[in-house]
Amino acid sequence: MEEIISLKGVYKKYFVKEISKYHYALRDINLSIGKGVYIILGENGAGKSTLLRIIAGLTPPDQGEVYILGKRIYSQECKGECIISLRRRYIGFLPQTFSLPFKMKVRDAVAIPLWLLNDGNWKERVEEKLNLLKIYELRNQRIGILSHGQRQRVALAKALINNPKILLLDEPFNYLDDESLRIMIDILNELSCHRSIVITISRKSEFVYDTLSCKSNIITLRDGEIVEIV
C-alpha cells in the first residue's frame, strides 16, 4: 500500500475550565492511510473532527508524528508556510461548518483555493466543479440564500477545486436531501479509488458506507482512542 497519511503516537488534549482539568480528545493514535475510502466512525465527542483537523494541518498535536505525502508536518522539517502550501496544493477539506462567506457568490467562494494558488484558469475549473455537483445554475447566487444541502454541495466543490490527493470530509452526509446525497455518493465513488478520502460519520450515517464502491477501512473511535479497525 502506498502510504499517503501516517500518524504515530498522536495525542491531543484541551483544558476544560468547568472542571479545571485536561480532556484528551485523542490518545495514542496510530494510523496508516493509502488510497481509497477510510471511514472514521464514532459518536459526538469521540475525537473525529480533531483527528481530521490534525491531518489537515490546522491543529497541531501535543505529542506524536504526522506525515502527509512523506513530509512530517508540525516539525522543523515542515511547519508554518510549508504546511499551508501542502494543504493548499494537496488537501481538500470539508468541515461541518462549511466555512463559506454568506455574502459571497457561489462561483467566487468555490474559486478561493485557486486564487490563493494564483491559478489563471480558475473560471474554467470552477465551472467544471459546479457542473459536476449540478449547481452551475447557482453560480451567481449569494451563499446566504442557499439551502443547507446546496451549501454543502458548494463546500464540496470548493474542497475538490484543486483536485486534491487527500480529501477530508467531516460528517458530510448530515442533513442532506436525497438528491444531494445521491450526487455526493456518485462523486465519491468516482474519486475514491484514486486518492485518499477520509470521512467522519456517526452511527446514524453508517449505512452510507455500503454504497461506496472502493472501500478500505472503518476506524472506530471512542473517547479519543481507536478501538477497532476493520
ABEGO torsion letter per residue (X at the ends): XBBABBBBGBBBBBBBAAAGBBBBABBGBBBBBBBEBBBBBEBBGAGAAAAAAAAAGABBBABEBBBBGGBBBGBAABBEAAAAAAAAAABBBBBAAGGBBAABBAAAAAAAAAAAAGBAAAAAAAAAAAAAAGAAAAAABBAAABBAAAAAAAAAAAAAAAGBABBBBBGAABGBBAAAAAAAAAAAAAAAAABBBBBBBBAAAAAAAAABABBBBBBBBBGGBBABBX
